[in-house]
Amino acid sequence: ASCGGGIVMLYVYSISDQTVAAAGPIEFTTLGLVKNKNIIQKTDTTLQFNCPGIYLVSFDATASAAGEVQLYLNGEEVPGALAEGTSLAFTALIRINPNCCAITDNLPATLQVLNEGAAALTLTNAALTIVKVG
């Protein structure tokens, strides 16, 4: 994908109730807005970054019972991107590094929000916004 200039933004959400298994990914069933194709929705649970940069990621959802969700980048926890309770929300900055001769697996990068609790979690109004800021 071309990594040209301009606004890079993606907004996905799911209004209806969803039950997320322990350690399972949260679904975002509706593509609300996409500006530029540097970030795409690969599946209902996985977003994909095709260009390096610094991105601001914001998540919020309402849980029927206290729970815990965590942001993962390429299968690794993003420090500080954790929400606990019934009103789940976090904002985090992530860096996507470019591929180079020594490390060729930085791109494409994948992002997921997982239920970190030991029990299933019922969520409603789950939303995720990603904006490239650098």
C-alpha positions as CSV (number, residue, x, y, z in Angstrom):
1,A,0.0,0.0,0.0
2,S,1.1,3.5,-0.7
3,C,1.9,5.5,2.4
4,G,1.0,8.9,1.0
5,G,0.1,12.0,3.1
6,G,-3.3,13.2,4.2
7,I,-5.5,12.2,7.0
8,V,-5.3,8.5,8.1
9,M,-8.2,7.4,10.2
10,L,-10.4,4.4,10.9
11,Y,-13.5,4.1,13.1
12,V,-15.2,0.7,13.7
13,Y,-18.0,-0.2,16.1
14,S,-20.6,-2.7,17.2
15,I,-23.8,-1.4,18.8
16,S,-25.5,-4.7,19.6
17,D,-24.6,-7.0,22.6
18,Q,-21.8,-9.4,22.1
19,T,-20.5,-12.0,24.5
20,V,-16.7,-12.3,24.3
21,A,-15.1,-15.5,25.6
22,A,-12.2,-15.3,28.1
23,A,-9.1,-14.4,26.1
24,G,-11.3,-13.8,23.1
25,P,-11.2,-10.8,20.7
26,I,-13.9,-8.1,20.7
27,E,-15.9,-7.7,17.4
28,F,-16.4,-4.5,15.6
29,T,-19.1,-5.4,13.1
30,T,-19.6,-1.9,11.4
31,L,-17.1,0.1,9.5
32,G,-18.1,3.7,10.5
33,L,-15.4,5.7,8.7
34,V,-12.2,5.0,6.8
35,K,-10.0,7.7,5.5
36,N,-7.1,6.4,3.5
37,K,-6.3,2.7,3.2
38,N,-3.2,2.7,5.4
39,I,-5.4,1.1,8.1
40,I,-8.0,-1.6,7.1
41,Q,-10.4,-3.8,8.9
42,K,-9.1,-7.3,8.0
43,T,-11.8,-9.1,10.0
44,D,-14.5,-8.2,12.6
45,T,-11.9,-8.7,15.3
46,T,-8.6,-7.6,13.6
47,L,-7.4,-4.3,12.2
48,Q,-4.4,-4.1,10.0
49,F,-1.8,-1.3,9.6
50,N,-0.1,-1.2,6.2
51,C,2.2,1.9,6.8
52,P,4.6,2.8,9.6
53,G,3.9,5.7,11.9
54,I,2.6,6.7,15.3
55,Y,-1.1,6.1,15.8
56,L,-3.6,7.2,18.5
57,V,-5.9,4.4,19.5
58,S,-9.1,5.0,21.5
59,F,-11.5,2.3,22.7
60,D,-14.7,2.3,24.7
61,A,-17.5,-0.1,25.5
62,T,-20.1,-0.8,28.2
63,A,-19.9,-4.2,30.0
64,S,-22.9,-5.8,31.7
65,A,-20.6,-6.8,34.6
66,A,-17.1,-5.7,35.6
67,G,-14.5,-6.9,33.2
68,E,-11.0,-6.2,31.8
69,V,-9.9,-5.6,28.2
70,Q,-6.5,-5.1,26.8
71,L,-5.1,-3.8,23.5
72,Y,-2.7,-6.1,21.6
73,L,-0.4,-5.2,18.7
74,N,1.0,-8.1,16.8
75,G,0.0,-10.5,19.6
76,E,1.8,-8.4,22.3
77,E,0.1,-6.4,25.1
78,V,0.3,-2.6,24.6
79,P,1.4,-1.2,28.0
80,G,-1.1,1.2,29.4
81,A,-3.9,0.2,27.0
82,L,-6.0,-1.6,29.6
83,A,-9.5,-0.9,30.8
84,E,-11.3,-2.3,33.8
85,G,-14.8,-2.1,35.2
86,T,-18.2,-1.7,33.5
87,S,-17.4,1.5,31.6
88,L,-14.4,0.3,29.6
89,A,-12.2,2.9,27.9
90,F,-8.6,3.6,27.1
91,T,-6.5,5.7,24.8
92,A,-2.9,4.8,23.8
93,L,-0.2,5.7,21.4
94,I,1.4,2.9,19.4
95,R,4.3,2.9,17.0
96,I,4.4,0.9,13.8
97,N,8.0,0.5,12.6
98,P,8.8,0.2,8.9
99,N,10.2,-3.0,7.5
100,C,13.9,-3.0,6.8
101,C,16.6,-5.4,5.7
102,A,17.0,-6.9,9.2
103,I,13.4,-6.9,10.3
104,T,10.9,-7.6,7.6
105,D,7.8,-8.6,9.7
106,N,6.9,-5.1,11.1
107,L,4.3,-4.6,8.4
108,P,1.5,-5.4,8.0
109,A,0.8,-5.0,11.7
110,T,-2.3,-6.3,13.4
111,L,-4.4,-4.9,16.3
112,Q,-7.0,-6.5,18.5
113,V,-8.8,-5.8,21.8
114,L,-9.1,-8.9,23.9
115,N,-11.1,-9.9,27.0
116,E,-8.5,-10.3,29.6
117,G,-10.9,-11.7,32.2
118,A,-11.2,-15.3,33.4
119,A,-14.9,-15.3,32.4
120,A,-16.9,-14.4,29.3
121,L,-17.8,-10.7,29.1
122,T,-21.0,-9.2,27.6
123,L,-20.3,-5.9,25.9
124,T,-22.5,-3.3,24.1
125,N,-21.6,-0.1,22.1
126,A,-18.0,-1.2,21.5
127,A,-16.1,1.4,19.5
128,L,-12.5,1.8,18.3
129,T,-11.0,4.9,16.7
130,I,-7.5,5.0,15.2
131,V,-5.9,8.2,13.9
132,K,-2.3,8.5,12.5
133,V,-0.6,11.4,14.4
134,G,3.0,11.0,13.2
